[in-house]
């Protein structure tokens, strides 16, 4: 199941770590840690409706966190996309999570979300000329969600 979060999901949202998500193996891992999420949530940059979880057998296995300016009606970028490395085919889960969220954003009239095509990393942008052999999970998720950069 793919769904946006509510305030009751805060523990699940914050439970993801770099090691759990296998991000320590990535060259440029987009990452929103607990402190960053909480401060961004307090500022209005991260919101429950813009944070999504993939749930399998009652536990969260993937998390997508979108960012937007405070007061904006919709998010403008995907800041963090993590999938539990124990799940087979994480690129399928991440692609489906992104696709589900974008579908919901569009259904609610958040038409500007069609521009959500990049994943930001704090200090290291994903090289746009990167070959598929070296693509990050976020790149594969975008491709599976039929998004263009």
JONORHU-V641955 format. One record per residue. N is the residue number from 1. RES is the residue in one letter. PSI is psi in whole degrees, -180 to 180 (999 if undefined). Layout:
n = [N,N]
res = [RES,RES]
psi = [PSI,PSI]
This chain:
n = [1,2,3,4,5,6,7,8,9,10,11,12,13,14,15,16,17,18,19,20,21,22,23,24,25,26,27,28,29,30,31,32,33,34,35,36,37,38,39,40,41,42,43,44,45,46,47,48,49,50,51,52,53,54,55,56,57,58,59,60,61,62,63,64,65,66,67,68,69,70,71,72,73,74,75,76,77,78,79,80,81,82,83,84,85,86,87,88,89,90,91,92,93,94,95,96,97,98,99,100,101,102,103,104,105,106,107,108,109,110,111,112,113,114,115,116,117,118,119,120,121,122,123,124,125,126,127,128,129,130,131,132,133,134,135,136,137,138,139,140,141,142,143,144,145,146,147,148,149]
res = [X,X,X,X,X,X,X,X,X,X,X,X,X,X,X,X,X,X,X,X,X,X,X,X,X,X,X,X,X,X,X,X,X,X,X,X,X,X,X,X,X,X,X,X,X,X,X,X,X,X,X,X,X,X,X,X,X,X,X,X,X,X,X,X,X,X,X,X,X,X,X,X,X,X,X,X,X,X,X,X,X,X,X,X,X,X,X,X,X,X,X,X,X,X,X,X,X,X,X,X,X,X,X,X,X,X,X,X,X,X,X,X,X,X,X,X,X,X,X,X,X,X,X,X,X,X,X,X,X,X,X,X,X,X,X,X,X,X,X,X,X,X,X,X,X,X,X,X,X]
psi = [141,131,158,160,164,176,-26,-15,5,-44,-42,-41,-43,-12,-17,136,163,-46,-43,-39,-1,12,-18,-15,-4,153,-47,93,113,132,130,108,176,-45,-44,-43,-48,-43,-38,-36,-44,-35,-13,8,-33,137,158,-45,-16,-2,129,148,147,128,131,125,40,4,146,131,-11,151,135,128,117,150,148,159,149,134,-8,148,-17,160,161,-13,157,115,-29,131,111,142,136,126,-13,-10,129,143,61,-29,-31,-44,-44,-40,-43,-36,-47,-46,-43,-44,-46,-38,-44,-41,-46,-38,-28,12,11,66,-25,-13,-10,-18,-1,85,-1,152,125,146,140,-46,2,107,146,129,122,-20,8,136,161,-29,-25,17,142,164,-34,-40,-44,-37,-44,-44,-44,-29,6,41,147,151,999]
